[in-house]
Amino acid sequence: MIYIQRKERFSAAHQLYNPNWSEAKNDEVFGKCANKNFHGHNFTLTVTVKGKINPDTGFVMNLVDLKKIIQMHVTEKLDHKNLNTDVDFMRGKFTSTEVLAMEIWKILQPLIATHQAILHCVRLDETENNAVEYFGD
């Protein structure tokens, strides 16, 4: 088994807020991330794909195809958007980096499978110090 990776970047805003809690409780748990005017991050998305090398191409998956899939189905929908209000696949969900990584997985997994490859990991760096990795269920 061999692993390949593609990195893409996007900027997005969000607010971490539980509508079932008081404003004080939200401030206590989420701090400045509960700001009613939202806040933003410059995210780095790393998609890791695994599989066997195709003897006709020498590839696990053509990285140009992987780039197009990620850009068309994920980053174009997220870049310079508000995750709470602008992104259809995040509507009604917490906009934590953990949930966002899981939703990105749900989008990419079937698309990558059509290329005879397996999605191994979605890594989402929210800052240079905070990151999430999701390996599926």
C-alpha positions as CSV (number, residue, x, y, z in Angstrom):
1,M,0.0,0.0,0.0
2,I,1.3,3.4,-0.9
3,Y,0.0,6.8,0.3
4,I,-0.2,10.1,-1.6
5,Q,-1.2,13.6,-0.4
6,R,-2.6,16.7,-1.8
7,K,-2.7,20.0,0.1
8,E,-5.2,22.8,-0.6
9,R,-5.8,26.1,1.3
10,F,-8.9,28.1,2.0
11,S,-10.0,30.9,4.2
12,A,-13.3,30.8,6.0
13,A,-15.2,32.4,8.9
14,H,-17.3,30.7,11.6
15,Q,-18.8,31.0,15.0
16,L,-18.8,28.3,17.6
17,Y,-22.1,28.6,19.4
18,N,-24.7,26.3,21.0
19,P,-28.2,27.8,20.7
20,N,-29.4,25.7,23.6
21,W,-27.0,27.5,25.9
22,S,-27.0,31.0,27.4
23,E,-24.6,33.6,26.0
24,A,-22.6,33.3,29.2
25,K,-22.3,29.5,28.8
26,N,-21.2,29.9,25.2
27,D,-18.6,32.5,26.2
28,E,-17.3,30.2,28.9
29,V,-17.0,27.2,26.6
30,F,-16.1,28.7,23.3
31,G,-14.4,32.0,24.4
32,K,-13.7,34.4,21.5
33,C,-14.8,31.7,19.1
34,A,-18.4,32.5,20.1
35,N,-18.1,36.0,18.8
36,K,-21.4,37.1,17.4
37,N,-19.6,38.7,14.5
38,F,-17.8,35.5,13.7
39,H,-14.0,35.0,13.3
40,G,-11.8,33.4,10.6
41,H,-9.0,31.1,9.8
42,N,-6.6,30.3,7.0
43,F,-7.1,26.5,6.8
44,T,-4.8,24.0,5.2
45,L,-6.6,20.8,4.0
46,T,-4.4,17.7,3.5
47,V,-6.1,14.8,1.8
48,T,-4.3,11.4,2.0
49,V,-5.2,8.7,-0.5
50,K,-3.9,5.1,-0.5
51,G,-3.9,2.2,-2.8
52,K,-1.9,0.0,-5.1
53,I,0.1,1.5,-7.9
54,N,-1.6,1.2,-11.3
55,P,0.8,-0.7,-13.6
56,D,-0.3,1.4,-16.6
57,T,0.3,4.8,-15.0
58,G,2.7,4.3,-12.0
59,F,0.1,6.2,-9.9
60,V,-2.1,5.4,-7.0
61,M,-4.3,8.2,-8.3
62,N,-3.5,11.0,-10.7
63,L,-2.8,14.0,-8.5
64,V,-4.3,16.3,-11.1
65,D,-7.6,14.5,-10.7
66,L,-7.3,14.6,-6.9
67,K,-6.6,18.4,-7.1
68,K,-9.7,18.9,-9.3
69,I,-12.0,16.9,-7.0
70,I,-10.9,18.7,-3.9
71,Q,-11.1,22.2,-5.5
72,M,-14.4,21.6,-7.2
73,H,-16.3,19.8,-4.4
74,V,-14.7,21.3,-1.3
75,T,-12.4,24.3,-1.4
76,E,-14.5,26.3,-4.0
77,K,-17.5,25.9,-1.6
78,L,-15.5,26.9,1.5
79,D,-13.1,29.6,0.4
80,H,-14.0,33.1,1.6
81,K,-17.3,31.8,3.0
82,N,-19.0,31.8,6.4
83,L,-19.3,28.2,7.4
84,N,-22.4,28.9,9.5
85,T,-24.4,30.7,6.8
86,D,-22.9,30.1,3.3
87,V,-22.0,26.4,3.1
88,D,-24.8,24.1,2.3
89,F,-23.2,20.9,3.7
90,M,-22.5,22.6,7.0
91,R,-26.0,24.0,7.5
92,G,-27.5,23.1,10.9
93,K,-24.2,21.6,12.1
94,F,-21.6,22.8,14.6
95,T,-18.9,24.4,12.6
96,S,-16.0,23.0,14.6
97,T,-13.0,21.9,12.7
98,E,-13.8,18.3,13.8
99,V,-17.2,18.4,12.2
100,L,-15.9,20.2,9.1
101,A,-13.3,17.4,8.6
102,M,-15.9,14.7,8.8
103,E,-18.2,16.5,6.3
104,I,-15.3,16.9,3.9
105,W,-14.6,13.2,4.2
106,K,-18.3,12.4,3.3
107,I,-17.9,14.4,0.1
108,L,-14.5,13.1,-1.0
109,Q,-14.7,9.4,-0.1
110,P,-17.1,8.4,-2.9
111,L,-15.4,10.6,-5.5
112,I,-12.0,9.2,-4.8
113,A,-13.3,5.6,-4.8
114,T,-14.4,6.1,-8.5
115,H,-10.6,6.4,-9.2
116,Q,-9.9,3.0,-7.7
117,A,-8.2,4.6,-4.7
118,I,-9.1,4.8,-1.0
119,L,-9.4,7.9,1.1
120,H,-7.1,7.4,4.1
121,C,-7.2,10.7,6.0
122,V,-8.6,14.2,5.9
123,R,-6.4,16.6,7.9
124,L,-7.5,20.1,8.6
125,D,-5.1,22.6,10.1
126,E,-7.1,25.5,11.5
127,T,-4.0,27.3,12.8
128,E,-0.3,26.4,12.8
129,N,-0.9,25.0,16.3
130,N,-4.4,23.3,16.0
131,A,-5.2,20.5,13.6
132,V,-7.7,17.7,13.2
133,E,-7.3,14.3,11.5
134,Y,-10.2,12.1,10.4
135,F,-9.8,8.6,9.2
136,G,-13.5,7.7,8.7
137,D,-15.8,5.9,11.0
